[in-house]
Amino acid sequence: MGRGPCQGLFPAYGRAMRDHASRLPTSPGFWRSPLRGPGFTSVLGLVLLVGITVLFLTGLLSYAAYNPGLSPVNDKTPDKGILGFYLFDWPTGPHWLYRLTQGVHVTLGVTLIPVLLAKLWSVVPKLFALPPARSLAHALERLSLLLLVGGALFEFVTGVLNVQLDYLFPGSFYPLHFYGAWVFFAAFLAHAALKTPAAVRNVRRMREEREAPARGLEGAEEMDGAEEAGGELISPRPDPASVSRRGALWFVGGGSLLLFGTTAGRSFDGPLRRTAVLAPHGGADPGSGPNGFQINKTAAYAGIGAAETDEDAWRLVVTGRTGTVRLGRSELLQLPSHSAALPIACVEGWSTSDQWWRGVRLRDLAALVGFDADPPDVFVESLQRHGAFRHAALRANQVADPRSLLALAVNGEDLSPDHGYPARIVVPAAPGVLNTKWVARMTFGDL
């Protein structure tokens, strides 16, 4: 007997549906790259395990360096609660401490971008795998994966935008990046606890795979079993390979090396700074001479005019236990003068080499208003009209350090307007924003 019209229709319909399903991201056949596999993903994951841990720790140090306990002056992350359990008084030594920790934080973050993108690409089939949850444990794993991917993208994107001085995100960078970091790192720890043992095994298998030809067929069969453990990462219908997995890893590493080479120079002065083509150099061209080093905010940007900083008009107001003292620049120059070689390091990751600053010790100014023995915290206010950090607070240990100055000159010359003339704060190991420029008022005592 011949087949009826419907008998030929339904198999064709079934094939059409299968072909359509294979073109959807939820189908394993949709992902055709032969590079995806447990070994490739594991190598990238182990690099990120170390790199992101360093990023998180240096980020916490960066937050501590702002002395957020001096609330509400320095604290940009309200209601941090238990998340601030680790905070401590930021030390003043070694004087290059913040330059190192923040330089590592920003440079490493930029360097890891190709690794992160390659890792996300390598596991993207898992994000579309069906069913969404096979068990409660699987559902929790998928949820942690969403938080991990979303948190990673949020932290890296906001971090890069901050480095580029492009504040396109809503709200303040500080609380967004702070809370986002905790959410991301919690998901990262959960994911690492689940996946690190398997990642280590996969990397070992990759090493064994290179030795498999020498071991013969038995070794090859062992490698086939390792590939099967990759599950949904391995395409059932891979395209022809145009590059080996090792070549792909070298490509990712080369991208990271390129970003490192075009970012790291921002932590140095001289010719190396010009190699940081992907990072802003801050402010205007500082020119040459004693004041010819990195500028972040110019006097024009801050709304500082010549009339306000004129030597005859400007007065520093110092307030403390015994009252208020007003000092002109000429009177400050008559006080005992001291020098210190200190860098300037900013949250965006750039820094200068040590500059020779000369001025009046902060603890000597505290003594003028009744704090002869143990100088207290100080609240510093600037003439600055525009932008954030028009004021800042410093801890007592920072005030007491003999290298902490109200600087009047740098490298043997008066401060330029862009470097804070007529006077600026310079404190060892402190973030640049706490080294207030164009100082107008200092209040010693309870904040």
C-alpha positions in Angstrom: 0.0 0.0 0.0 1.2 3.5 -0.7 1.7 6.2 1.9 -0.9 8.8 2.5 0.0 12.5 2.2 0.2 12.9 6.0 2.6 10.0 6.4 5.2 11.9 4.4 4.4 15.3 5.9 5.0 14.5 9.6 8.6 13.2 9.3 9.4 16.3 7.2 7.8 18.5 9.8 9.8 16.8 12.5 13.0 17.3 10.6 12.1 21.0 10.1 11.5 21.5 13.8 14.8 19.8 14.7 16.6 22.0 12.2 14.9 25.1 13.7 15.8 24.0 17.2 19.4 23.5 16.2 19.5 27.2 15.2 18.5 28.3 18.7 21.1 29.2 21.4 19.5 26.6 23.7 20.6 23.8 21.3 24.1 22.3 21.8 24.5 22.2 18.0 24.2 26.0 17.9 27.6 26.5 19.4 30.1 25.2 16.8 33.5 26.4 17.9 36.0 23.5 18.4 37.9 25.6 20.9 35.4 25.3 23.7 36.2 22.6 26.2 36.9 22.0 29.9 40.7 22.5 29.6 40.5 25.8 27.8 37.9 27.1 30.2 39.8 25.8 33.2 43.0 27.6 32.3 41.2 30.9 32.0 39.3 30.2 35.3 42.4 29.6 37.3 44.0 32.8 36.0 40.9 34.7 37.0 40.8 32.9 40.4 44.2 34.5 41.3 43.7 37.8 39.5 40.2 38.6 40.8 41.2 37.7 44.3 44.1 40.2 44.1 41.7 42.8 42.6 39.2 42.3 45.4 41.8 42.7 48.1 43.4 45.7 46.6 40.0 47.2 46.1 39.2 46.8 49.8 42.6 48.4 50.7 41.7 51.3 48.4 38.4 51.8 50.3 40.2 51.7 53.6 42.7 54.3 52.4 40.0 56.9 52.2 39.5 56.6 56.0 35.7 56.0 55.6 35.3 55.9 59.3 35.7 59.7 59.3 32.0 60.0 58.5 30.3 61.8 56.9 33.2 63.7 55.4 35.1 60.9 53.6 32.4 58.2 53.6 30.9 57.7 50.2 29.3 54.4 51.0 26.5 54.9 53.6 25.1 51.9 55.5 28.0 49.7 54.8 27.3 47.9 58.1 29.0 44.5 58.4 30.8 45.0 55.0 33.1 47.5 56.8 34.2 44.9 59.4 37.8 45.0 58.2 38.4 48.8 58.2 41.4 50.2 60.0 43.3 53.5 60.3 45.2 53.8 57.0 49.0 53.9 57.7 51.4 56.5 56.5 54.2 54.1 55.7 55.6 53.0 53.5 55.0 56.3 51.7 54.4 54.5 48.4 51.8 52.1 49.8 48.7 53.6 48.0 50.7 54.1 44.8 51.4 50.4 44.8 48.1 49.0 45.8 46.0 51.2 43.6 48.4 50.9 40.7 48.1 47.1 40.9 44.3 47.3 41.3 43.7 49.4 38.2 46.5 47.9 35.9 45.6 44.4 36.8 41.9 45.0 36.2 42.5 46.4 32.7 45.0 43.5 32.0 42.4 40.9 32.9 39.7 42.1 30.5 40.7 39.8 27.6 40.8 36.8 30.0 37.4 37.7 31.4 35.8 38.0 28.0 37.4 34.8 26.8 36.1 33.0 29.9 32.6 34.3 29.4 32.8 33.3 25.7 34.0 29.8 26.6 31.0 29.1 29.0 28.2 30.9 27.1 26.5 27.6 26.1 25.9 27.0 29.8 23.9 30.2 30.1 21.4 28.9 27.6 21.3 25.3 28.6 17.8 23.7 29.2 16.2 22.9 31.5 17.0 26.0 33.6 17.2 23.9 36.8 17.4 20.2 37.1 17.5 20.3 40.9 17.7 22.7 43.8 21.5 22.5 43.8 21.6 23.1 40.1 19.2 26.1 40.5 21.5 27.6 43.1 24.5 27.0 40.8 22.7 28.8 37.9 21.7 31.7 40.2 25.3 32.1 41.4 26.4 32.0 37.7 24.1 34.8 36.8 25.3 36.9 39.7 28.9 36.1 38.8 28.5 37.1 35.1 26.4 40.2 35.9 28.7 41.2 38.8 31.8 40.8 36.7 30.5 42.9 33.8 29.2 45.6 36.2 32.5 45.8 38.2 34.8 45.8 35.1 32.6 48.3 33.1 32.2 50.8 36.0 35.9 50.4 36.8 37.0 51.1 33.3 34.6 54.1 33.0 36.0 55.5 36.3 39.6 55.1 35.0 38.6 56.9 31.8 36.8 59.7 33.9 33.6 58.9 32.1 30.9 58.8 34.8 28.0 57.5 32.6 26.5 55.4 35.3 23.7 56.8 37.6 24.8 57.8 41.1 28.2 57.9 42.8 30.9 55.5 41.6 32.0 54.7 45.2 28.9 53.0 46.6 28.1 51.4 43.2 31.5 49.8 42.9 31.7 48.9 46.6 28.4 47.1 46.9 28.8 45.6 43.5 32.2 44.2 44.5 30.8 42.4 47.5 27.9 40.8 45.5 30.3 39.8 42.7 33.0 38.4 45.0 30.4 36.4 47.0 29.2 34.7 43.8 32.8 34.3 42.7 33.7 32.5 45.9 30.7 30.2 45.6 31.6 29.4 42.0 35.3 28.9 42.8 34.4 26.4 45.6 32.3 24.4 43.1 34.6 24.5 40.1 38.2 24.9 41.2 38.8 21.2 41.9 37.5 20.2 38.5 39.5 23.1 36.9 42.7 21.8 38.4 42.0 18.2 37.2 41.2 19.6 33.7 44.5 21.5 33.5 46.4 18.3 34.6 44.6 16.4 31.8 45.6 19.0 29.3 49.2 18.4 30.3 48.7 14.6 30.0 47.0 15.1 26.6 50.3 16.5 25.2 52.0 13.3 26.4 49.2 11.0 25.1 50.8 10.2 21.7 53.8 8.8 23.5 51.6 6.6 25.6 49.7 5.2 22.6 46.0 4.3 22.3 45.3 3.9 26.0 46.4 7.5 26.7 44.1 8.7 23.9 41.2 6.9 25.3 41.8 8.5 28.7 41.7 11.9 27.0 38.4 11.0 25.3 37.0 10.4 28.7 38.3 13.8 29.9 36.6 15.5 26.9 33.3 13.8 27.7 33.5 15.4 31.2 33.2 18.7 29.5 29.5 18.2 28.9 27.7 21.0 27.2 31.0 23.0 26.5 32.0 20.6 23.7 30.1 21.1 20.5 28.5 17.9 19.1 29.1 19.3 15.5 32.2 21.4 15.7 33.4 23.5 12.8 36.9 22.9 11.4 39.5 24.3 13.7 41.4 27.4 12.4 43.6 27.7 15.5 44.5 25.3 18.3 43.4 25.8 21.9 46.9 26.6 22.9 47.0 29.2 20.1 43.8 30.7 21.4 45.3 31.0 24.9 48.3 32.7 23.5 46.0 35.1 21.7 44.2 36.0 24.9 47.5 36.4 26.7 48.8 38.6 24.0 45.7 40.8 24.3 46.3 41.1 28.1 50.0 41.9 27.5 49.0 44.7 25.0 46.6 46.2 27.5 49.2 46.0 30.3 51.8 47.7 28.0 49.4 50.6 27.2 48.2 51.1 30.8 51.0 50.5 33.2 53.0 53.6 32.1 50.5 55.8 33.9 52.2 54.9 37.1 55.5 56.5 36.0 56.8 59.9 35.0 58.8 60.6 31.9 58.7 58.7 28.6 56.9 55.7 30.1 53.8 57.7 30.8 53.4 58.4 27.1 53.0 54.6 26.5 49.7 54.6 28.5 47.7 55.5 25.4 44.6 53.8 26.7 44.5 55.7 30.0 43.9 59.4 30.5 46.9 61.4 31.6 44.8 63.7 33.7 44.1 67.4 33.4 46.2 69.6 31.2 49.7 69.1 30.0 51.8 69.9 33.1 54.7 71.2 31.0 58.3 71.0 32.2 60.2 72.4 35.1 59.7 71.8 38.9 55.9 71.7 38.5 56.0 69.6 35.4 54.3 66.4 36.7 50.9 64.9 36.6 47.8 67.1 37.1 44.4 65.6 37.6 42.2 68.7 38.2 43.3 72.1 37.0 42.6 75.4 38.8 40.3 76.4 35.9 38.3 73.2 36.3 38.0 73.7 40.0 36.8 77.3 39.5 39.9 78.8 41.2 40.7 82.4 40.1 43.8 84.5 40.6 41.9 86.9 42.8 41.2 84.2 45.4 44.8 83.0 45.5 46.5 86.4 45.5 49.1 86.5 48.3 47.6 89.7 49.7 44.0 88.4 49.7 44.4 84.7 50.7 44.3 83.6 54.3 44.5 80.1 55.8 42.0 79.7 58.7 43.2 77.2 61.4 40.7 76.3 64.2 41.3 74.2 67.2 41.1 73.9 71.0 42.3 77.4 71.8 40.4 79.2 69.0 41.2 80.4 65.5 44.4 81.6 63.8 44.5 83.3 60.4 47.7 83.0 58.5 48.8 84.6 55.2 51.3 82.9 52.9 54.1 85.2 54.1 53.4 84.2 57.7 53.4 80.5 56.8 56.8 80.9 55.2 58.1 82.3 58.5 57.1 79.1 60.4 59.6 76.2 60.7 59.9 74.7 57.2 60.4 71.0 56.4 60.8 68.8 53.2 59.5 65.4 52.3 59.8 63.3 49.1 56.4 61.9 48.4 54.4 60.7 45.4 50.8 61.6 44.4 48.6 58.6 43.6 45.0 58.7 42.5 42.1 56.3 42.6 42.1 56.2 38.7 45.4 54.4 39.0 47.9 57.0 37.9 50.7 58.2 40.1 53.8 60.3 40.0 57.3 59.5 41.2 58.5 61.1 44.4 58.4 64.9 44.3 60.2 67.1 46.9 57.6 69.1 48.8 58.4 71.9 51.2 56.1 73.5 53.7 54.8 73.5 57.3 54.2 70.3 59.2 50.5 69.6 59.9 51.3 68.8 63.5 53.0 72.2 63.9 49.7 73.8 62.7 47.8 71.7 65.2 50.1 73.0 67.9 49.2 76.6 67.0 45.6 75.9 68.1 46.2 74.0 71.3 47.3 70.5 70.3 50.9 70.4 71.4 51.3 66.7 72.3 48.9 64.5 70.4 47.4 66.1 67.3 43.9 65.0 66.5 42.0 64.4 63.2 41.7 67.4 60.9 39.0 68.6 58.6 40.4 70.4 55.5 38.4 72.6 53.2 39.4 73.9 49.8 38.6 77.0 47.8 37.5 74.6 45.0 34.0 75.3 43.8 33.3 72.6 41.3 33.7 68.8 41.4 33.8 66.3 44.2 36.1 66.3 47.2 36.0 70.0 48.0 36.9 68.9 51.5 38.5 65.9 53.2 39.4 64.6 56.6 42.7 63.1 57.8 43.3 60.7 60.7 45.4 61.7 63.7 48.2 59.4 62.7 48.4 61.1 59.4 48.5 64.5 61.0 51.2 63.4 63.4 53.5 62.0 60.7 56.5 64.4 60.3 56.3 64.0 56.5 52.7 65.3 56.4 52.9 68.9 55.2 50.9 71.9 54.2 53.1 72.3 51.1 54.0 75.7 49.8 56.6 74.7 47.2 57.6 71.6 45.2 61.0 70.7 43.7 62.4 74.0 44.8 59.7 76.3 43.3 56.4 77.7 44.5 53.4 75.6 43.7 51.8 76.3 40.4 48.0 77.2 40.4 47.2 73.7 39.0 49.2 72.0 41.8 47.3 73.9 44.5 48.9 77.3 45.0 49.0 78.9 47.5 49.0 75.8 49.7 48.0 72.1 49.5 48.0 69.1 51.7 50.6 66.3 51.1 50.4 63.2 53.2 52.5 60.0 52.7 50.6 56.9 51.4 47.3 58.8 51.1 45.0 58.8 48.0 45.4 61.9 45.9 41.9 63.2 46.7 42.9 63.5 50.4 45.9 65.7 49.4 43.6 68.7 49.2 44.7 71.6 46.9 43.9 75.3 47.3 43.5 74.9 51.1 41.3 77.5 52.7 40.5 76.2 56.2 41.7 73.5 58.6 39.7 72.4 61.7 41.6 70.3 64.2 39.6 68.2 66.7 36.3 66.3 66.7 34.7 66.0 63.3 
